[in-house]
């Protein structure tokens, strides 16, 4: 189907069912720029975000990368080849400048993909982590424990940091929980594992955009983004860091609606602050994707 919005470019859409569920949204006539759009642990196919980018003249592909047919039911030992195969598809559309845009666990995937695939020109990591963490949910065998890596590459699990099982939330158990402290506690508990689990962003040839909110209640996005930025700068590589103190875990780009509150987790921020953070990052993202 095709459509226009506010005088922006007309787009065409193709729903995908193989090799994964997804949506490919493209400007009519195609584009030299393409971007893979990845959700976090919600597992959603981010159709509206892909359409938003396509209306800006950028081919956008969004996929379900876990929880679908033939995939791990949780974020557990997900092959990074999932994302390099998506880059293949984008390049097959005629796109020659490739970006990967991910939020939270999707940002983790985006960074790791760029480290391993030098066809990636731009990474935009929203609410990122500098570390590979343990699984969230069950793996291909249906088991959640013992902890395993979220990711594999060429069949081998990546080194990871587990969660400290002794942590308990400060909030009452009958409402949404902030788990930022769980990640901070786990880093202290498993400090000896951190060096092996660090994401070597200095090895990526891609341009790097980091977007983080200081009120993130899921994990410490701003300190994490600053660690990634420092690692890039120490290697003489470029980085753009966009932060806002009152924003939370889910930045919103112009035109996006705030997701409903979670009954399980506190994400921090407010819809207004999250939208202001996304608006600050938006021109940097478009500029980098368009080259």
Secondary structure, 3 states (H helix, E strand, C coil): CEECCCCCCCEEEEEECCCCCEEEEEECCCCCEEEEEECCCCCCCCHHHHHHHHCCCCEEEEECCCCCCCCCCCECCEECHHHHHHHHHHHHCCCCEEEEEEECHHHHHHHHHHHHCCCEEEEEEECCCCECEECECCCCCCCCCCCCECEEECCEECCCECCCCCCCCCCCCCCCECCHHHHHHHHHHCHHHHHHHECCHHHCCCEEEEEEECCCCCCCHHHHHHHHHHHHHHCCCCCEEEEECCCCCCCCCCCCCCCCCCCCECCCCCHHHHHHHHHHHHHHHHHHHHC
